[in-house]
Amino acid sequence: MPSKRDDVTELAKAQRQSLFSEFLDFLKHNKKWWLLPIVLVLLALGALVVLSGSGAAPFIYTLF
């Protein structure tokens, strides 16, 4: 029977998931699919904020 220390060592050696795949696993297992549109809109708004400070700002402003 493996000890608890061996289990922890195996977990430490395992390859970690990326943040995106871990988030998708969370959505799938907890049935929280309603969070996905919220996160996507927040990412899009964040991208707009970042791009508004760059040379792409005049092109973004014409979209609105």
Residue, then its C-alpha position, 0 to 999 in steps of 0.5 A: m500500500p503506497s504511503k501518503r508521501d508517495d501520493v504527494t510525490e506523484l502529484a508533484k511530478a505530474q504535468r500541470q494543466s494550463l489555466f485555460s484547460e483547468f477553467l474548461d474542466f471546472l465549467k464541465h464538471n460543475k455545469k457552470w456554462w453560463l460563466l463562459p460568456i461573461v469571461l469572454v466579454l471581460l476578455a474582449l473589454g480588456a483587449l479593447v482597453v489594452l489596444s486603446g493605448s496603442g496605435a490601433a486606437p483610431f481604428i477601434y474608435t471607428l467601430f463605435 
